Amino acid sequence: MKIIILGAGQVGRTAAYHLSREEANEVTVVDSDDAVLRDLQDRLDIRTVNGNAASPSVLEAAGCADANLLVALTNSDEVNMVACHVAWTLFKTPTKIARIRGAAYAARPQLFSEGAGFAVDVWISPEQLVTEYVEQLIHYPGALQVVDFAEGRVRLVGVRAVQGGLLVGQPLHNLRQHLRDVEARVAAIYRKGRSVKPEGDTVIEPGDEVFFVAAREDIRVVMSELRKLEAPLKRLVIAGAGNIGIRLAQALEIKNQVKLIERDPKRARHASEILRNTIVLEGDASDEELLLEENVDGADAFIAVTNAEEANILSAMLAKRLGCHKVMALINKPSYAELMESDRIDIAISPQTITIGSLLAHVRRGDVAKVHSLRRGAAEAIEAIAHGDSETSKVVGRKIDEIRLPEGTTIGAIVRGDDVIMAHHDTVVTEGDHVILFLTDRRHVEAVEKLFQAGVSFI
């Protein structure tokens, strides 16, 4: 697939990294900063073009005439929209994805149409995706990651197993005995950073990172098997009144007690005018005296989402030291995130990892409805739709244990119409099923894609 990425910022670089790692992709990155492009070219097997991302001549030089996918990820909504429009009008580029940050644009979907709008096929907002991601973590205290499939009917949840959990120290086959009226499937286990194959006799140990699949309404019950359920997070402190901070406060202030700290007077004033039930404070979130005055030691969660990741790390670590129950920090650099996500910071939020899944769903071959990048991009969860019959498909009409899945790949659940079916060895996949897969090693993505590509004959 020929892919053009416009913009070499944090999100653009992450997209280039992920997409160029797959052999089937030819990636070209366009940016006006020549130094950034040279650095990217030294690191990745990509082509680069220097220039204005919305310029017809620059898009032509980038190969837009025969590109399959254009991904506009510059910092300007207007440049992204115009670039998509130019790509369609002049080059008839089949699929065009744009990063749209402005809520005013996002609220008017009629702007994004080939007939009367800017010819944007899919628009993504990293800020909105991060907001929804944090919302889920607040909703399920104790979870490390929560992602949706099948329009929210199925969820994949990552949880740290804790001593005292009912299933901790016991083999996985006991899960059915514990959950008599609830269906769930353990998709993956990570122990000290390494993947452990989840089989019936696999014993869950304290500290294991366990990913399980269950219907939305059963998540809390399954979590209670792995760790003691935590009390709801009600008292929240947010650091940073940027796009993410304000959106997060708006989403959480309805049911929670929210305080928002912003050091810039203009931003603080703007936030106070928008937010209805949030207490907005002007000050530095890394000021120990301010945090003590605002009783951060009694807060259920501290969420640092300023534009400076160093400030996020420091303020979150300080809040934790002062006694805050749970702290989260938005961290752009993956190396920083891995280093800090330990006893010091409970959850490191990576906008790039959260956003990349929205792009990957449009790159995957076969009918893929959803993709979530997990564990800093090392693992992946996919919702693929099965098509064909036993003659033309490698999955349709077959039991789970008859499907030749790549190493480290598990089928967690199947969504059939309105029914959520947990995948067992004798479960048969039928045409139209939405199959939820977990890949501990994303290098096997291509093999999984081929499984779900129906043809005249697969022999």
Buried (B, 14 or more C-beta within 10 A) or exposed (E): BBBBBBBBBBBBBBBBBBBBBBEEBBBBBBBBEEEBBEBBEEEBEBBBBBBBBBBBEBBBBBBBEEBBBBBBBBEBBEBBBBBBBBBBEEBEBEBBBBBBBEBEBBEEEEBBEBEEBBBBBBBBBBBBBBBBBBBBBBBBBBBBBBBBBBEEBBBBBBBBBBEEBBBBEBEBEBBEEBBEEBBBBBBBBBBEEEBBEBEEEBBBBBEBBBBBBBBBEBBBBBBBBBBEBBEEBBBBBBBBBBBBBBBBBBBBBEEBBBBBBBBBEEBBEBBBEEBEEBBBBBBBBBBBEBBEEBBBEEBBBBBBBBEEBEBBBBBBBBBBEBEBBBBBBBBBBBEBBBBBBEEBBBBBBBBBBBBBBBBBBBBBBBBBBBBBBBBBBBBBBBBBBBBBEEEBBBBBBBEBEEBEBBEBBBBBBBBBEEEBBBBEEEBBBBBEBBBBBBBBBBBBBBBBBBBBBBEEEBE
